[in-house]
Amino acid sequence: MDEANDSTVTEFVLVGLPVSWEMNIFLFCFFSSFFMGIVLGNLFIVFTVIFDPHLHSPMYFLLANLSLLDLGLSATAVPRMIADVLSTHRIISFPSCMTQIFFIHVMGGTEMVLLIAMAFDRYTAICKPLHYLTIMNHKTCICFVVAAWVIGVVHAVSQFIFLINMPFCGSNKIDSFYCDFPQVTKLACVDTHVVDNVVTASSGLISMGTFFLLIISYIFILVTVRHHSSVGLSKAFSTLSAHITVVFLYFTPCFFVYVWPFPTLSLDKFLIILDFVVTPVLNPAILESLNPAFRNKEMKMAMKRLSRKIVGSKESS
């Protein structure tokens, strides 16, 4: 379905998915099961935090927002991947492709900033417990979330304004299963070095900058706790271990897609599955690590209370 060189591209063909029927069946089951887990797991966390007064704390407020972002990021690409994997016509319209790119970077940029807010929350809770509620008050949490969304939108718009005005008049085949800046800019009819540099600078800066800030904050927390007691160090490390795991899983694909100077499409396609499919499922792992002794039990009790409310409302109706 390549367009002629003198015509304007109105749709793209996604050719990144395999063509073998057996592999498509496997991917359909894999994507469907993980996406169902993403939707049910993250929505359950959100509703549990909203409806249980015992969980109206800064930590759970940020966690609920992270769950919404994980769900939103997955929803931008995974449903279409599920539909395309069993289809022979993997076509996406130009407006749909641009919309997908925009929301991927809005959600991704917002989530990165929110991870910094969660790291600051853990730092305050572990290193300054007596001042925790004073520092992490409701106004501060709202400011963190609003700032994350503003930065996410600015991050996406700063790149999108370059892409939306580029002419596409040649090939319309994208060697991927979703639309993103690196894949789409290769199809433009003009020199894309400036746009590529903008994407690398913007996405690379926010992803690598966030990554190093998070790692430095975790190291600072561990060093601070180590000076107090070895027992506290062990507890702090267990608290941060899942955070660090999710950070590495989330930022590794970003590094190879937006920063690594030697792109390998076959590797990028499968690494990015971590961000869309695997990492959002691991959101509950952050929950398990926040405080294994007390808050884990607290959350489990909250889930039981929410389950009883749901069952009770069904029986009464």
Secondary structure, DSSP 4 states (H G I P E B T S, - for coil): -PPPTTS---EEEE--S---HHHHHHHHHHHHHHHHHHHHHHHHHHHHHHH-GGG-SHHHHHHHHHHHHHHHHHHTTHHHHHHHHT-S--EEEHHHHHHHHHHHHHHHHHHHHHHHHHHHHHHHHHH-GGGHHHHS-HHHHHHHHHHHHHHHHHHHHHHHHHHTTS---S--EESSSS--HHHHHTT-SS--HHHHHHHHHHHHHHHHHHHHHHHHHHHHHHHHHHTT-HHHHHHHHHHHHHHHHHHHHHHHHHIIIII-SS--HHHHHHHHHIIIIIHHHTHHHHHHHH-TTTHHHHHHHHHHHHHHHHHHHHHH-
